[in-house]
Amino acid sequence: MVVVRRLDEEEFKACFAEPMTNITATANAVVDIWPYVDALNLDEVGVPYLNDVHYVYRDAQNRFDQVLIGTGRFNALLVIVIDLGRSAVFGHFLLDLNKEYGVTGGYLRPV
């Protein structure tokens, strides 16, 4: 059984150390995220469906990778946070770019 953990905003922001580096092209999977993703209840997350991985970012202290997965919600990405020291999924966070950057508008559209 996979245990999922929704990160609150404070926990999620603690996983950043600037500058974040886009490692999408060179990333090696530290852990298989898909069993974790499959265990998520998308209704609880707040998205109708998930797409593919769009980006992978690593924090400047090499503590965390953030795997950004597209969703069926406009300007929203599911972020799976990987704890590199433990080689394990730390948790997930729904990054709502509309809320984060004050963008409005809003019908459902794949990202």
VOKOLVO-958770 format. One record per residue: residue number from 1; residue in three letters; x, y, z of N, C-alpha, C in turn. Coordinates in Angstrom, 1 decimal, m for minus. Example, Ala and Ser with C-alpha at 12.3 -4.5 7.8 and 13.67 -1.06 7.14 Angstrom:
<pts>
<n:1 res:ALA nc1:13.2 nc2:m5.7 nc3:7.8 cac1:12.3 cac2:m4.5 cac3:7.8 cc1:13.2 cc2:m3.3 cc3:7.8>
<n:2 res:SER nc1:12.8 nc2:m2.2 nc3:7.1 cac1:13.7 cac2:m1.1 cac3:7.1 cc1:12.9 cc2:0.0 cc3:7.9>
</pts>
This chain:
<pts>
<n:1 res:MET nc1:0.8 nc2:m1.2 nc3:0.0 cac1:0.0 cac2:0.0 cac3:0.0 cc1:0.9 cc2:1.2 cc3:0.0>
<n:2 res:VAL nc1:0.6 nc2:2.2 nc3:m0.9 cac1:1.3 cac2:3.4 cac3:m1.0 cc1:0.6 cc2:4.5 cc3:m0.2>
<n:3 res:VAL nc1:1.4 nc2:5.1 nc3:0.7 cac1:0.9 cac2:6.2 cac3:1.5 cc1:1.1 cc2:7.5 cc3:0.8>
<n:4 res:VAL nc1:0.1 nc2:8.3 nc3:0.6 cac1:0.2 cac2:9.6 cac3:m0.1 cc1:0.2 cc2:10.7 cc3:1.0>
<n:5 res:ARG nc1:0.9 nc2:11.8 nc3:0.7 cac1:1.0 cac2:12.9 cac3:1.6 cc1:0.9 cc2:14.2 cc3:0.8>
<n:6 res:ARG nc1:m0.2 nc2:14.9 nc3:1.1 cac1:m0.4 cac2:16.2 cac3:0.5 cc1:0.4 cc2:17.2 cc3:1.3>
<n:7 res:LEU nc1:1.2 nc2:17.9 nc3:0.7 cac1:2.0 cac2:19.0 cac3:1.3 cc1:1.2 cc2:20.3 cc3:1.4>
<n:8 res:ASP nc1:1.3 nc2:20.9 nc3:2.6 cac1:0.7 cac2:22.2 cac3:2.6 cc1:1.7 cc2:23.2 cc3:2.0>
<n:9 res:GLU nc1:1.2 nc2:24.5 nc3:1.9 cac1:2.0 cac2:25.5 cac3:1.2 cc1:3.4 cc2:25.7 cc3:1.8>
<n:10 res:GLU nc1:3.4 nc2:25.7 nc3:3.1 cac1:4.7 cac2:25.9 cac3:3.9 cc1:5.6 cc2:24.8 cc3:3.7>
<n:11 res:GLU nc1:5.1 nc2:23.6 nc3:3.7 cac1:6.0 cac2:22.4 cac3:3.5 cc1:6.5 cc2:22.4 cc3:2.1>
<n:12 res:PHE nc1:5.7 nc2:22.7 nc3:1.1 cac1:6.1 cac2:22.7 cac3:m0.3 cc1:7.2 cc2:23.8 cc3:m0.5>
<n:13 res:LYS nc1:7.0 nc2:25.0 nc3:0.0 cac1:8.0 cac2:26.1 cac3:m0.2 cc1:9.3 cc2:25.8 cc3:0.5>
<n:14 res:ALA nc1:9.3 nc2:24.9 nc3:1.6 cac1:10.5 cac2:24.5 cac3:2.3 cc1:11.3 cc2:23.6 cc3:1.4>
<n:15 res:CYS nc1:10.8 nc2:23.1 nc3:0.3 cac1:11.5 cac2:22.2 cac3:m0.6 cc1:12.2 cc2:23.0 cc3:m1.7>
<n:16 res:PHE nc1:12.3 nc2:24.3 nc3:m1.6 cac1:12.9 cac2:25.1 cac3:m2.6 cc1:14.2 cc2:25.6 cc3:m2.0>
<n:17 res:ALA nc1:15.3 nc2:25.7 nc3:m2.8 cac1:16.5 cac2:26.4 cac3:m2.5 cc1:16.9 cc2:27.0 cc3:m3.9>
<n:18 res:GLU nc1:16.9 nc2:28.3 nc3:m3.9 cac1:17.2 cac2:29.0 cac3:m5.2 cc1:18.7 cc2:28.9 cc3:m5.5>
<n:19 res:PRO nc1:19.1 nc2:28.8 nc3:m6.7 cac1:18.2 cac2:28.7 cac3:m7.9 cc1:17.8 cc2:27.3 cc3:m8.1>
<n:20 res:MET nc1:16.5 nc2:27.1 nc3:m8.5 cac1:16.0 cac2:25.8 cac3:m8.9 cc1:16.6 cc2:25.6 cc3:m10.4>
<n:21 res:THR nc1:17.0 nc2:24.4 nc3:m10.6 cac1:17.6 cac2:24.1 cac3:m11.9 cc1:16.7 cc2:23.1 cc3:m12.7>
<n:22 res:ASN nc1:16.4 nc2:23.5 nc3:m13.9 cac1:15.6 cac2:22.6 cac3:m14.8 cc1:16.5 cc2:21.4 cc3:m15.2>
<n:23 res:ILE nc1:16.2 nc2:20.2 nc3:m14.8 cac1:17.0 cac2:19.1 cac3:m15.1 cc1:16.2 cc2:18.1 cc3:m16.0>
<n:24 res:THR nc1:15.1 nc2:18.6 nc3:m16.6 cac1:14.2 cac2:17.7 cac3:m17.3 cc1:15.0 cc2:16.9 cc3:m18.4>
<n:25 res:ALA nc1:15.9 nc2:17.5 nc3:m19.1 cac1:16.6 cac2:16.7 cac3:m20.2 cc1:17.6 cc2:15.7 cc3:m19.7>
<n:26 res:THR nc1:18.1 nc2:15.9 nc3:m18.5 cac1:19.1 cac2:15.0 cac3:m18.0 cc1:18.7 cc2:14.2 cc3:m16.7>
<n:27 res:ALA nc1:17.5 nc2:14.4 nc3:m16.3 cac1:17.1 cac2:13.7 cac3:m15.0 cc1:17.1 cc2:12.2 cc3:m15.2>
<n:28 res:ASN nc1:17.6 nc2:11.5 nc3:m14.1 cac1:17.5 cac2:10.1 cac3:m14.0 cc1:16.5 cc2:9.8 cc3:m12.9>
<n:29 res:ALA nc1:15.6 nc2:8.9 nc3:m13.1 cac1:14.6 cac2:8.6 cac3:m12.1 cc1:15.2 cc2:8.1 cc3:m10.8>
<n:30 res:VAL nc1:15.1 nc2:8.8 nc3:m9.7 cac1:15.6 cac2:8.4 cac3:m8.4 cc1:14.7 cc2:7.4 cc3:m7.8>
<n:31 res:VAL nc1:13.4 nc2:7.5 nc3:m8.1 cac1:12.4 cac2:6.7 cac3:m7.6 cc1:11.3 cc2:6.6 cc3:m8.7>
<n:32 res:ASP nc1:10.6 nc2:5.5 nc3:m8.8 cac1:9.4 cac2:5.4 cac3:m9.7 cc1:8.2 cc2:6.1 cc3:m9.0>
<n:33 res:ILE nc1:7.8 nc2:7.2 nc3:m9.6 cac1:6.7 cac2:8.0 cac3:m9.0 cc1:5.4 cc2:7.5 cc3:m9.3>
<n:34 res:TRP nc1:5.2 nc2:6.6 nc3:m10.3 cac1:3.9 cac2:6.3 cac3:m10.8 cc1:3.1 cc2:5.4 cc3:m9.8>
<n:35 res:PRO nc1:3.6 nc2:4.6 nc3:m9.0 cac1:2.8 cac2:3.9 cac3:m8.0 cc1:2.2 cc2:5.0 cc3:m7.0>
<n:36 res:TYR nc1:3.0 nc2:6.0 nc3:m6.7 cac1:2.5 cac2:7.1 cac3:m5.8 cc1:1.4 cc2:7.8 cc3:m6.5>
<n:37 res:VAL nc1:1.6 nc2:8.2 nc3:m7.8 cac1:0.6 cac2:9.0 cac3:m8.6 cc1:m0.7 cc2:8.1 cc3:m8.7>
<n:38 res:ASP nc1:m0.5 nc2:6.9 nc3:m9.0 cac1:m1.7 cac2:6.0 cac3:m9.1 cc1:m2.5 cc2:5.9 cc3:m7.8>
<n:39 res:ALA nc1:m1.9 nc2:6.1 nc3:m6.7 cac1:m2.6 cac2:6.0 cac3:m5.4 cc1:m3.3 cc2:7.2 cc3:m5.1>
<n:40 res:LEU nc1:m3.1 nc2:8.3 nc3:m5.8 cac1:m3.8 cac2:9.6 cac3:m5.5 cc1:m5.3 cc2:9.5 cc3:m5.9>
<n:41 res:ASN nc1:m6.1 nc2:10.2 nc3:m5.1 cac1:m7.5 cac2:10.4 cac3:m5.4 cc1:m7.6 cc2:11.7 cc3:m6.1>
<n:42 res:LEU nc1:m7.8 nc2:11.7 nc3:m7.4 cac1:m7.8 cac2:12.9 cac3:m8.2 cc1:m8.9 cc2:13.9 cc3:m7.8>
<n:43 res:ASP nc1:m10.0 nc2:13.4 nc3:m7.3 cac1:m11.0 cac2:14.3 cac3:m6.8 cc1:m10.5 cc2:15.1 cc3:m5.6>
<n:44 res:GLU nc1:m9.8 nc2:14.4 nc3:m4.7 cac1:m9.3 cac2:15.1 cac3:m3.5 cc1:m8.2 cc2:16.1 cc3:m3.9>
<n:45 res:VAL nc1:m7.4 nc2:15.7 nc3:m4.9 cac1:m6.3 cac2:16.6 cac3:m5.4 cc1:m7.0 cc2:17.8 cc3:m6.1>
<n:46 res:GLY nc1:m8.1 nc2:17.6 nc3:m6.7 cac1:m8.8 cac2:18.8 cac3:m7.4 cc1:m8.5 cc2:18.9 cc3:m8.9>
<n:47 res:VAL nc1:m8.2 nc2:17.7 nc3:m9.5 cac1:m8.0 cac2:17.7 cac3:m10.9 cc1:m8.8 cc2:16.6 cc3:m11.6>
<n:48 res:PRO nc1:m9.3 nc2:16.8 nc3:m12.8 cac1:m10.0 cac2:15.7 cac3:m13.5 cc1:m9.2 cc2:14.5 cc3:m14.0>
<n:49 res:TYR nc1:m8.0 nc2:14.8 nc3:m14.4 cac1:m7.1 cac2:13.8 cac3:m14.9 cc1:m5.6 cc2:14.3 cc3:m15.0>
<n:50 res:LEU nc1:m4.7 nc2:13.4 nc3:m15.2 cac1:m3.3 cac2:13.8 cac3:m15.3 cc1:m2.7 cc2:13.5 cc3:m16.7>
<n:51 res:ASN nc1:m1.7 nc2:14.3 nc3:m17.1 cac1:m1.0 cac2:14.1 cac3:m18.3 cc1:0.4 cc2:13.5 cc3:m18.0>
<n:52 res:ASP nc1:1.3 nc2:13.8 nc3:m18.9 cac1:2.7 cac2:13.4 cac3:m18.7 cc1:3.5 cc2:14.3 cc3:m17.8>
<n:53 res:VAL nc1:4.7 nc2:13.9 nc3:m17.5 cac1:5.7 cac2:14.8 cac3:m16.8 cc1:6.1 cc2:15.9 cc3:m17.8>
<n:54 res:HIS nc1:6.0 nc2:17.1 nc3:m17.3 cac1:6.3 cac2:18.3 cac3:m18.2 cc1:7.8 cc2:18.8 cc3:m17.9>
<n:55 res:TYR nc1:8.1 nc2:18.8 nc3:m16.6 cac1:9.4 cac2:19.3 cac3:m16.2 cc1:9.8 cc2:18.6 cc3:m14.9>
<n:56 res:VAL nc1:11.2 nc2:18.7 nc3:m14.7 cac1:11.8 cac2:18.2 cac3:m13.4 cc1:12.8 cc2:19.3 cc3:m13.0>
<n:57 res:TYR nc1:12.6 nc2:19.8 nc3:m11.8 cac1:13.5 cac2:20.8 cac3:m11.2 cc1:14.2 cc2:20.2 cc3:m10.0>
<n:58 res:ARG nc1:15.4 nc2:20.6 nc3:m9.8 cac1:16.2 cac2:20.3 cac3:m8.6 cc1:16.6 cc2:21.5 cc3:m7.8>
<n:59 res:ASP nc1:16.4 nc2:21.5 nc3:m6.5 cac1:16.8 cac2:22.6 cac3:m5.7 cc1:18.3 cc2:22.8 cc3:m5.6>
<n:60 res:ALA nc1:18.8 nc2:24.0 nc3:m5.3 cac1:20.2 cac2:24.3 cac3:m5.3 cc1:21.0 cc2:23.5 cc3:m4.3>
<n:61 res:GLN nc1:20.4 nc2:23.0 nc3:m3.3 cac1:21.1 cac2:22.2 cac3:m2.3 cc1:21.1 cc2:20.7 cc3:m2.5>
<n:62 res:ASN nc1:20.5 nc2:20.3 nc3:m3.7 cac1:20.4 cac2:18.9 cac3:m4.1 cc1:19.7 cc2:18.1 cc3:m3.0>
<n:63 res:ARG nc1:18.7 nc2:18.6 nc3:m2.4 cac1:17.8 cac2:17.9 cac3:m1.5 cc1:16.6 cc2:17.3 cc3:m2.1>
<n:64 res:PHE nc1:16.0 nc2:18.1 nc3:m3.0 cac1:14.7 cac2:17.7 cac3:m3.6 cc1:14.7 cc2:17.8 cc3:m5.1>
<n:65 res:ASP nc1:14.0 nc2:16.9 nc3:m5.8 cac1:13.6 cac2:17.1 cac3:m7.1 cc1:12.1 cc2:17.3 cc3:m7.1>
<n:66 res:GLN nc1:11.6 nc2:18.2 nc3:m8.0 cac1:10.2 cac2:18.4 cac3:m8.1 cc1:9.8 cc2:18.0 cc3:m9.5>
<n:67 res:VAL nc1:8.9 nc2:17.0 nc3:m9.6 cac1:8.4 cac2:16.5 cac3:m10.9 cc1:7.1 cc2:17.1 cc3:m11.2>
<n:68 res:LEU nc1:7.0 nc2:17.9 nc3:m12.2 cac1:5.7 cac2:18.6 cac3:m12.6 cc1:5.0 cc2:17.9 cc3:m13.6>
<n:69 res:ILE nc1:3.7 nc2:17.5 nc3:m13.3 cac1:2.9 cac2:16.7 cac3:m14.1 cc1:1.7 cc2:17.6 cc3:m14.6>
<n:70 res:GLY nc1:1.4 nc2:17.6 nc3:m15.8 cac1:0.3 cac2:18.3 cac3:m16.3 cc1:m1.0 cc2:17.7 cc3:m15.9>
<n:71 res:THR nc1:m2.0 nc2:18.6 nc3:m15.7 cac1:m3.3 cac2:18.1 cac3:m15.3 cc1:m4.4 cc2:18.6 cc3:m16.2>
<n:72 res:GLY nc1:m5.6 nc2:18.2 nc3:m16.0 cac1:m6.8 cac2:18.6 cac3:m16.8 cc1:m7.4 cc2:19.9 cc3:m16.3>
<n:73 res:ARG nc1:m6.6 nc2:20.6 nc3:m15.5 cac1:m7.1 cac2:21.9 cac3:m15.0 cc1:m6.2 cc2:23.0 cc3:m15.5>
<n:74 res:PHE nc1:m6.8 nc2:24.0 nc3:m16.1 cac1:m6.0 cac2:25.1 cac3:m16.7 cc1:m5.0 cc2:25.7 cc3:m15.7>
<n:75 res:ASN nc1:m3.8 nc2:25.8 nc3:m16.1 cac1:m2.7 cac2:26.4 cac3:m15.3 cc1:m2.5 cc2:25.8 cc3:m13.9>
<n:76 res:ALA nc1:m2.7 nc2:24.5 nc3:m13.8 cac1:m2.4 cac2:23.8 cac3:m12.6 cc1:m1.6 cc2:22.6 cc3:m12.9>
<n:77 res:LEU nc1:m0.5 nc2:22.4 nc3:m12.1 cac1:0.4 cac2:21.3 cac3:m12.2 cc1:0.5 cc2:20.5 cc3:m10.9>
<n:78 res:LEU nc1:0.5 nc2:19.2 nc3:m11.0 cac1:0.7 cac2:18.4 cac3:m9.9 cc1:2.2 cc2:18.2 cc3:m9.7>
<n:79 res:VAL nc1:2.7 nc2:18.6 nc3:m8.5 cac1:4.1 cac2:18.5 cac3:m8.3 cc1:4.4 cc2:17.3 cc3:m7.3>
<n:80 res:ILE nc1:5.2 nc2:16.4 nc3:m7.7 cac1:5.6 cac2:15.3 cac3:m6.9 cc1:7.0 cc2:15.6 cc3:m6.4>
<n:81 res:VAL nc1:7.1 nc2:15.7 nc3:m5.1 cac1:8.4 cac2:16.1 cac3:m4.5 cc1:9.2 cc2:14.9 cc3:m4.1>
<n:82 res:ILE nc1:10.4 nc2:14.7 nc3:m4.6 cac1:11.3 cac2:13.6 cac3:m4.3 cc1:12.3 cc2:14.0 cc3:m3.3>
<n:83 res:ASP nc1:12.5 nc2:13.3 nc3:m2.2 cac1:13.5 cac2:13.5 cac3:m1.2 cc1:14.7 cc2:12.7 cc3:m1.8>
<n:84 res:LEU nc1:15.7 nc2:13.4 nc3:m2.2 cac1:16.9 cac2:12.8 cac3:m2.9 cc1:17.7 cc2:12.0 cc3:m1.8>
<n:85 res:GLY nc1:17.8 nc2:12.5 nc3:m0.6 cac1:18.6 cac2:11.8 cac3:0.4 cc1:18.0 cc2:10.4 cc3:0.8>
<n:86 res:ARG nc1:16.7 nc2:10.3 nc3:0.7 cac1:16.0 cac2:9.1 cac3:1.1 cc1:15.6 cc2:8.3 cc3:m0.1>
<n:87 res:SER nc1:15.8 nc2:8.8 nc3:m1.3 cac1:15.3 cac2:8.2 cac3:m2.5 cc1:13.9 cc2:7.8 cc3:m2.4>
<n:88 res:ALA nc1:13.0 nc2:8.7 nc3:m2.0 cac1:11.6 cac2:8.4 cac3:m1.8 cc1:10.8 cc2:9.6 cc3:m2.1>
<n:89 res:VAL nc1:9.5 nc2:9.4 nc3:m2.4 cac1:8.6 cac2:10.5 cac3:m2.6 cc1:8.3 cc2:11.1 cc3:m1.2>
<n:90 res:PHE nc1:8.5 nc2:12.4 nc3:m1.2 cac1:8.2 cac2:13.2 cac3:0.1 cc1:6.8 cc2:13.6 cc3:0.2>
<n:91 res:GLY nc1:6.1 nc2:13.9 nc3:m1.0 cac1:4.7 cac2:14.2 cac3:m1.0 cc1:4.3 cc2:14.9 cc3:m2.3>
<n:92 res:HIS nc1:3.1 nc2:15.5 nc3:m2.3 cac1:2.7 cac2:16.1 cac3:m3.5 cc1:2.0 cc2:17.4 cc3:m3.2>
<n:93 res:PHE nc1:1.9 nc2:18.3 nc3:m4.2 cac1:1.3 cac2:19.6 cac3:m4.0 cc1:0.7 cc2:20.0 cc3:m5.4>
<n:94 res:LEU nc1:m0.5 nc2:20.6 nc3:m5.3 cac1:m1.1 cac2:21.1 cac3:m6.6 cc1:m0.7 cc2:22.5 cc3:m6.7>
<n:95 res:LEU nc1:0.1 nc2:22.8 nc3:m7.7 cac1:0.6 cac2:24.2 cac3:m8.0 cc1:m0.4 cc2:24.8 cc3:m8.9>
<n:96 res:ASP nc1:m1.1 nc2:25.8 nc3:m8.4 cac1:m2.1 cac2:26.5 cac3:m9.1 cc1:m1.5 cc2:27.8 cc3:m9.6>
<n:97 res:LEU nc1:m1.1 nc2:27.9 nc3:m10.8 cac1:m0.4 cac2:29.1 cac3:m11.3 cc1:m1.3 cc2:30.3 cc3:m11.4>
<n:98 res:ASN nc1:m2.6 nc2:30.1 nc3:m11.5 cac1:m3.6 cac2:31.2 cac3:m11.5 cc1:m3.5 cc2:31.9 cc3:m10.1>
<n:99 res:LYS nc1:m3.5 nc2:31.1 nc3:m9.1 cac1:m3.5 cac2:31.6 cac3:m7.7 cc1:m2.1 cc2:32.2 cc3:m7.4>
<n:100 res:GLU nc1:m1.1 nc2:31.5 nc3:m7.8 cac1:0.3 cac2:31.8 cac3:m7.4 cc1:0.7 cc2:33.2 cc3:m8.1>
<n:101 res:TYR nc1:0.2 nc2:33.4 nc3:m9.3 cac1:0.7 cac2:34.6 cac3:m10.1 cc1:m0.5 cc2:35.5 cc3:m10.4>
<n:102 res:GLY nc1:m1.6 nc2:35.3 nc3:m9.8 cac1:m2.7 cac2:36.2 cac3:m9.9 cc1:m3.4 cc2:36.2 cc3:m11.3>
<n:103 res:VAL nc1:m3.3 nc2:35.1 nc3:m12.0 cac1:m3.9 cac2:35.0 cac3:m13.3 cc1:m5.3 cc2:34.6 cc3:m13.2>
<n:104 res:THR nc1:m6.2 nc2:35.2 nc3:m13.9 cac1:m7.6 cac2:34.8 cac3:m13.8 cc1:m8.0 cc2:34.3 cc3:m15.2>
<n:105 res:GLY nc1:m9.2 nc2:33.7 nc3:m15.2 cac1:m9.7 cac2:33.2 cac3:m16.4 cc1:m9.9 cc2:31.7 cc3:m16.1>
<n:106 res:GLY nc1:m10.6 nc2:31.1 nc3:m16.7 cac1:m10.8 cac2:29.9 cac3:m16.3 cc1:m11.6 cc2:28.8 cc3:m16.7>
<n:107 res:TYR nc1:m11.5 nc2:28.3 nc3:m17.8 cac1:m12.2 cac2:27.1 cac3:m18.1 cc1:m11.2 cc2:25.9 cc3:m18.0>
<n:108 res:LEU nc1:m11.7 nc2:24.7 nc3:m17.9 cac1:m10.8 cac2:23.6 cac3:m17.9 cc1:m10.1 cc2:23.4 cc3:m19.2>
<n:109 res:ARG nc1:m8.9 nc2:23.3 nc3:m19.2 cac1:m8.1 cac2:23.0 cac3:m20.4 cc1:m6.8 cc2:22.3 cc3:m20.0>
<n:110 res:PRO nc1:m6.4 nc2:21.3 nc3:m20.8 cac1:m5.2 cac2:20.6 cac3:m20.4 cc1:m4.0 cc2:21.5 cc3:m20.4>
<n:111 res:VAL nc1:m3.1 nc2:21.2 nc3:m19.5 cac1:m1.9 cac2:22.0 cac3:m19.4 cc1:m0.7 cc2:21.1 cc3:m19.8>
</pts>
